[in-house]
Amino acid sequence: MAATGGGKKPGAAARRGSTAVLYLRALLDTAAVGSVATYARLGLRAGPVVQAFYVQRSFAPAWTRPDSGWNAPARAALHLLSQARQFGLSPDSYASAALLALPDSLRVGVSAEAHGRQLANFELRLTDALLRYAAHLRSGQLEAATLRAVPLQGAAAQQATEALEQALAAAAFAPAFLRVQPTGRAYQQMQQAWSRTLQARPDSLELPRGNEADFRRVAVNLERLRWEAAADTAEYALVNIPAFRLQIIRGGKVVQTHRVVVGKPETPTPTLSSRLIVFVTAPDWRVPYSIAVNEMLPQLQDDPSFLYDNHYRLYDYRNRLVNPWHVRWSKYNATNFPYTIKQTSGRHNALGNIVFYFPNQHTVYLHDTPARSLFLRPRRALSHGCVRVEKPLALATYLLAREKQQAALPAVKRSIAQRDKCRFDLARGLPIQIRYYTCEATDKGRLQFYADVYCQDEPILAALFGR
């Protein structure tokens, strides 16, 4: 007589599934030797996050089947890991080759228990690799300030776990997983251009020796772009220091381009994000103290007429005009210089005809320059840190137009012609980003490399790849 109340006995597949749960639970049990030793024995670099992932799943496997090894999402995930170079990452960082070896290892004659444990271990290692991969794709491998490896914890661990769970639940694993990447224009263009470069070669996993340097430069700049994380605004100004160029970007398209002069290596232009809020026409220039004492004071000690010959004026602490011929210059140095030096407005002025201001702690700004010939040089790291802009009137015209202040343009030109200082406030303002990219993609989808003018690639290269 059939038993009642017990239901059907579980089938073979269900029994194998429950056994897989037991193996995973047993492998992740930290009671005996502690969590550090447990995760080290399993080869897990993000052990606590892997543990939390399986606790949430009640230790059900995500990637393996007891009878045949990897399932379909696992195969898609392994392909993504093997293509890590397309994203500026190294497949070796995620044990891609070892994970791909699972089908072969399953053919080796072992006991059912050994087989199950081996399968569970591969399961855990794939999850570990994918969690780290997701975190690296999203926000990079290094901390921007210290260049130390970023530990997978806190918000980063939560985001990586969510990305993995969403990809597992999606109809197609790879596209869903890759949505973890930054969505900004510069990142997307560079990553896609680099991916096309690799796919154009017969073997994208093994780069020819001459292209290993390209891979590393791309990796450095994709890392920088991941640090920024946020998506682009709809319209912004972008200064790329190594490219010596300013672009206005609107709706993902470049609508205006200017050559620029940036800071010398000893006085570098800083990277920052701010907002252009005002510009001034026919500006005078208050000479920064460092320039006054380090560059002008020695010339004044030699010949006080230097000031008037170059349209400068000298002021005391009460802002009273001082005759430089009445000053005993030999008694002053960089520690006791009591004067302010200003340059009158006009074509001779170091700021040129227009200066554009944006809040920042470095006291840098965009400005015109009387030294127009500098824009013809291929390498233009020549300033004290501020950014000199080719075609400043075109930039001012653009800013006024987007503020619907086109009627102010005649006043701009009149101010410049008459050397009459005038201020133009921008109610909306324009976001500005000053960045340092030694590689970027053109609008035509080709990679462009630039000289590392401030040698800022080197420490990132060393942190990512060793010296």
C-alpha positions in Angstrom: 0.0 0.0 0.0 1.4 3.4 -0.9 2.4 5.7 1.9 0.3 8.8 2.5 1.1 12.4 3.4 4.7 12.2 2.2 4.4 13.3 -1.4 6.7 12.1 -4.1 10.3 11.3 -3.5 12.8 13.9 -5.0 14.2 13.0 -8.3 17.8 12.5 -9.2 18.2 16.1 -10.4 16.7 17.5 -7.2 19.0 15.3 -5.1 22.0 16.5 -7.0 20.9 20.1 -6.5 20.5 19.6 -2.8 24.0 18.0 -2.6 25.5 21.0 -4.4 23.9 23.2 -1.8 25.6 21.1 0.9 29.0 21.3 -0.8 28.8 25.1 -1.1 27.7 25.5 2.5 30.5 23.2 3.7 33.2 25.0 1.7 32.1 28.4 3.0 31.8 27.2 6.6 34.4 29.4 8.5 33.8 27.9 12.0 36.8 25.6 11.9 39.7 27.8 10.9 38.2 31.3 10.6 37.2 33.3 7.6 40.6 34.5 6.5 42.0 31.0 6.3 38.9 29.6 4.8 38.8 32.2 2.0 42.5 31.8 1.3 42.2 28.1 1.0 39.4 28.5 -1.5 41.4 31.1 -3.5 38.8 33.8 -2.9 39.9 37.5 -2.9 36.5 38.8 -2.1 35.5 36.1 0.4 33.1 38.0 2.6 31.1 39.3 -0.5 31.0 35.8 -2.0 29.8 34.5 1.3 27.0 37.1 1.5 26.0 36.3 -2.1 25.5 32.6 -1.4 23.8 33.2 2.0 21.2 35.3 0.1 20.8 32.5 -2.4 20.5 29.9 0.4 23.7 28.4 -1.0 22.1 27.5 -4.3 24.6 27.3 -7.1 24.4 30.0 -9.8 26.9 28.7 -12.4 27.2 25.0 -12.2 25.2 21.8 -12.9 26.2 18.6 -11.2 26.0 16.6 -14.4 27.7 18.8 -16.9 29.6 21.7 -15.3 29.0 25.3 -16.4 25.5 26.4 -17.3 24.6 28.9 -20.0 25.1 32.1 -17.9 28.5 30.8 -16.7 29.6 30.3 -20.3 28.6 33.8 -21.2 30.4 35.1 -18.0 33.6 33.2 -18.8 33.6 34.7 -22.3 33.3 38.2 -20.8 36.3 37.4 -18.4 38.4 36.2 -21.4 37.6 39.5 -23.2 38.8 41.7 -20.2 41.4 43.4 -22.4 38.6 45.0 -24.4 37.8 46.9 -21.2 41.4 47.8 -20.2 41.5 44.9 -17.7 43.7 41.8 -17.6 42.0 38.3 -17.8 44.8 37.0 -15.5 43.3 39.2 -12.7 40.2 37.0 -12.7 41.8 33.5 -13.2 40.1 33.3 -16.6 42.3 30.5 -17.9 41.9 28.3 -14.8 38.1 28.8 -14.8 38.0 27.9 -18.5 39.7 24.6 -17.7 36.7 23.2 -15.8 35.3 21.0 -18.6 38.6 19.2 -18.9 39.1 18.7 -15.2 35.6 17.1 -14.9 36.7 14.3 -17.2 39.3 13.1 -14.7 38.1 10.0 -12.9 37.4 11.0 -9.3 34.8 10.1 -6.7 31.4 11.7 -6.6 32.3 13.6 -3.5 35.5 14.9 -5.0 33.7 15.8 -8.1 31.1 17.7 -6.2 33.6 19.6 -4.1 35.6 20.5 -7.2 32.5 21.8 -8.9 31.5 23.8 -5.9 35.0 25.3 -5.7 34.9 26.4 -9.3 31.4 27.9 -8.6 32.8 30.0 -5.8 35.9 31.1 -7.8 33.7 32.3 -10.7 31.5 34.3 -8.4 34.6 35.8 -6.8 36.0 36.8 -10.2 32.8 38.3 -11.5 32.2 40.4 -8.4 35.6 41.9 -8.7 35.2 42.3 -12.4 31.9 44.2 -11.9 33.5 46.5 -9.3 36.5 47.2 -11.6 34.3 47.9 -14.6 32.2 50.3 -12.6 34.7 52.3 -10.6 38.2 51.1 -11.3 40.8 48.9 -9.6 42.6 51.7 -7.7 41.8 54.4 -5.2 42.3 57.7 -7.1 44.0 59.5 -4.2 46.4 56.7 -3.1 46.6 54.4 -6.1 46.1 51.4 -3.7 43.9 48.5 -4.7 40.3 49.2 -3.8 38.9 46.6 -1.4 35.6 45.1 -2.3 33.4 46.2 0.6 30.6 48.6 1.5 28.8 50.3 -1.3 31.1 48.9 -4.0 30.3 45.3 -2.8 26.6 46.0 -2.8 26.7 47.5 -6.3 28.8 44.6 -7.7 26.4 42.1 -6.1 23.4 43.8 -7.5 25.0 43.9 -11.0 25.6 40.2 -10.8 22.1 39.3 -9.6 20.5 41.5 -12.3 22.6 39.9 -15.0 21.7 36.4 -13.8 18.0 37.4 -13.9 18.3 38.9 -17.4 17.5 37.1 -20.7 21.0 37.8 -21.9 23.8 37.8 -19.3 26.5 39.7 -21.0 24.6 42.9 -22.0 23.0 43.1 -18.6 26.3 42.7 -16.8 28.1 45.3 -18.9 25.6 47.9 -17.9 27.6 48.3 -14.8 30.1 50.4 -16.8 30.2 54.2 -16.7 27.9 55.8 -19.2 29.9 59.0 -19.9 30.7 59.9 -23.5 34.5 59.8 -23.1 34.5 56.4 -21.4 32.1 54.8 -23.9 33.9 56.2 -26.9 37.3 55.1 -25.8 36.2 51.6 -24.7 34.4 51.0 -27.9 37.2 52.3 -30.1 39.7 50.1 -28.2 37.4 47.1 -28.5 37.1 47.6 -32.3 40.9 47.9 -32.5 41.3 44.5 -30.8 38.6 42.8 -32.9 40.3 44.0 -36.1 43.2 41.7 -35.2 43.1 37.9 -35.6 43.8 37.3 -31.9 42.6 40.0 -29.5 43.8 38.1 -26.4 47.4 38.0 -27.3 48.6 41.5 -28.4 51.6 41.9 -30.6 54.5 43.3 -28.6 54.2 46.8 -30.2 50.6 47.0 -29.0 51.1 46.1 -25.3 52.0 49.7 -24.6 48.8 50.9 -26.3 46.8 48.5 -24.1 48.5 49.9 -21.0 47.8 53.5 -22.0 44.2 52.6 -22.7 43.9 50.8 -19.3 45.3 53.9 -17.5 42.8 56.2 -19.1 39.8 53.9 -18.7 40.8 53.7 -15.0 40.7 57.5 -14.8 37.3 57.7 -16.5 35.9 55.1 -14.1 37.0 57.2 -11.1 34.8 60.0 -12.4 31.8 57.5 -12.4 29.0 60.1 -13.1 27.5 60.4 -16.5 28.1 63.5 -18.6 25.8 66.5 -18.4 23.9 67.4 -21.5 26.2 70.3 -22.3 29.7 71.2 -20.9 33.1 72.5 -21.7 35.9 69.9 -21.6 39.6 70.8 -21.4 41.9 67.9 -22.0 45.4 69.0 -20.8 47.6 66.5 -22.8 45.6 67.3 -25.9 46.0 71.1 -25.4 42.4 71.5 -26.4 39.0 72.8 -25.1 35.8 71.4 -26.6 32.2 72.4 -26.1 30.1 69.2 -26.1 26.3 69.3 -26.4 24.2 66.2 -26.7 27.3 64.0 -27.1 28.6 66.1 -30.1 31.5 68.5 -30.3 30.1 71.9 -31.3 33.1 74.1 -30.7 36.8 73.4 -30.5 39.7 75.7 -29.2 43.4 75.1 -28.9 44.6 76.0 -25.5 47.9 76.7 -23.6 48.1 74.9 -20.3 50.4 75.0 -17.3 54.1 74.0 -17.5 55.1 70.8 -15.8 56.5 72.9 -12.9 53.2 74.8 -12.6 50.6 72.3 -13.8 47.0 73.0 -14.6 44.9 71.1 -12.0 42.1 68.7 -12.9 38.7 69.8 -11.6 35.0 70.2 -12.2 33.3 73.5 -11.9 30.9 75.9 -13.7 31.7 78.9 -15.9 29.6 81.7 -14.3 31.0 85.0 -15.5 33.4 86.6 -18.0 35.1 90.0 -18.0 36.1 91.9 -21.0 39.1 94.4 -21.1 40.3 93.0 -17.8 43.2 94.3 -15.8 45.5 91.7 -14.3 46.5 91.5 -10.6 49.8 89.7 -10.8 49.9 86.7 -8.5 52.4 87.1 -5.6 54.5 84.1 -6.7 55.0 85.6 -10.1 55.6 89.1 -8.7 58.4 88.0 -6.3 60.0 85.2 -8.3 59.9 86.6 -11.8 59.3 90.4 -11.6 61.3 91.4 -8.5 64.7 90.4 -10.0 63.9 92.5 -13.1 62.8 95.5 -10.9 66.0 95.3 -8.9 67.8 95.5 -12.2 65.6 98.2 -13.9 62.5 99.7 -12.3 61.3 100.9 -15.7 60.4 97.3 -16.5 57.0 98.1 -15.0 56.0 101.0 -17.2 57.6 99.5 -20.3 55.1 96.5 -19.9 52.0 98.5 -18.8 52.3 97.5 -15.1 51.5 99.7 -12.1 52.7 99.4 -8.5 50.4 99.8 -5.5 51.0 99.8 -1.8 48.9 98.0 0.9 46.3 100.9 0.8 46.0 100.5 -3.0 47.8 103.8 -3.6 49.9 104.2 -6.7 53.7 104.0 -6.0 56.5 105.3 -8.2 58.9 102.3 -8.8 61.9 104.7 -9.0 61.3 105.8 -5.4 61.6 102.2 -4.1 64.8 100.8 -2.7 64.4 97.4 -4.4 67.5 95.8 -3.0 65.9 95.5 0.5 63.0 93.3 -0.7 62.9 89.6 -1.3 60.3 86.8 -1.6 59.4 87.0 2.1 58.9 90.7 2.6 57.6 92.1 -0.7 54.9 94.6 0.3 53.5 95.7 -3.0 50.7 94.7 -5.5 51.5 94.8 -9.2 48.6 95.2 -11.7 48.7 95.3 -15.5 46.4 97.7 -17.3 43.8 96.5 -19.7 44.4 96.3 -23.5 46.0 94.0 -26.1 49.2 93.9 -24.1 47.5 92.5 -21.0 48.5 89.0 -20.1 44.8 88.0 -19.8 44.2 89.4 -23.3 40.7 90.8 -24.0 38.6 88.3 -22.1 38.9 86.2 -18.9 36.4 83.5 -18.0 35.9 82.6 -14.3 34.7 79.5 -12.5 34.8 78.7 -8.8 37.8 76.6 -7.8 40.3 76.4 -5.0 43.3 76.7 -7.3 42.5 80.2 -8.5 42.8 79.2 -12.2 40.6 80.4 -15.0 40.4 80.6 -18.8 41.6 83.6 -20.6 42.7 85.2 -23.8 46.4 86.0 -24.5 48.3 88.5 -26.5 50.8 85.8 -27.4 48.7 84.3 -30.2 51.7 82.6 -31.8 51.8 80.1 -29.0 48.7 78.3 -30.4 50.8 77.3 -33.4 53.1 75.2 -31.3 52.3 71.5 -31.1 53.3 71.3 -27.4 51.6 74.0 -25.4 52.4 73.4 -21.7 53.7 76.9 -21.2 51.5 78.8 -18.7 51.7 79.3 -14.9 48.6 77.0 -14.5 45.7 79.0 -16.0 44.3 77.9 -19.4 44.8 80.3 -22.4 42.1 79.9 -25.0 42.3 80.4 -28.7 39.2 82.3 -30.2 37.9 83.6 -26.8 35.4 85.8 -28.5 33.8 82.7 -30.1 33.5 81.2 -26.6 32.0 84.3 -25.2 29.5 84.5 -28.1 28.5 80.9 -27.4 28.0 81.5 -23.7 25.8 84.6 -24.4 23.7 82.7 -27.0 22.8 79.9 -24.6 21.9 82.5 -22.0 19.7 84.2 -24.6 21.8 87.3 -24.2 22.9 87.8 -27.8 22.0 91.5 -27.5 25.0 91.9 -25.2 27.5 91.0 -27.9 27.9 94.6 -29.2 28.7 95.7 -25.7 31.4 92.9 -25.5 33.0 94.2 -28.6 32.7 97.8 -27.6 34.3 97.1 -24.2 37.2 95.4 -25.9 37.7 98.2 -28.4 37.5 101.0 -25.8 39.5 99.1 -23.2 36.6 99.7 -20.8 36.4 96.8 -18.3 32.9 95.1 -18.3 31.5 92.1 -16.5 29.0 89.7 -18.0 27.2 87.3 -15.5 25.8 84.0 -16.7 22.6 83.0 -15.0 22.7 79.4 -16.2 26.4 78.9 -16.4 28.2 76.2 -18.2 29.7 73.1 -16.5 33.4 72.8 -17.2 35.7 69.8 -16.7 39.5 70.0 -16.8 40.8 66.5 -17.3 44.1 64.6 -17.9 43.6 62.0 -20.6 46.7 60.8 -22.5 44.4 58.7 -24.7 40.9 59.3 -26.1 38.7 58.4 -29.0 37.9 60.8 -31.7 34.3 61.4 -33.0 35.3 59.1 -35.9 36.0 56.2 -33.5 39.7 56.2 -33.7 42.1 56.2 -30.7 44.4 59.2 -30.3 47.4 59.1 -28.0 49.1 62.2 -26.4 52.3 62.8 -24.6 52.2 62.4 -20.9 53.2 66.1 -20.3 53.0 65.9 -16.5 54.2 62.3 -16.2 51.0 61.3 -14.4 50.6 58.0 -16.3 53.7 56.5 -14.7 52.4 55.9 -11.1 49.1 54.5 -12.4 51.0 52.2 -14.7 53.1 51.0 -11.9 50.1 50.4 -9.6 48.2 48.5 -12.3 51.1 46.5 -13.9 54.1 46.7 -11.6 57.3 48.5 -12.4 
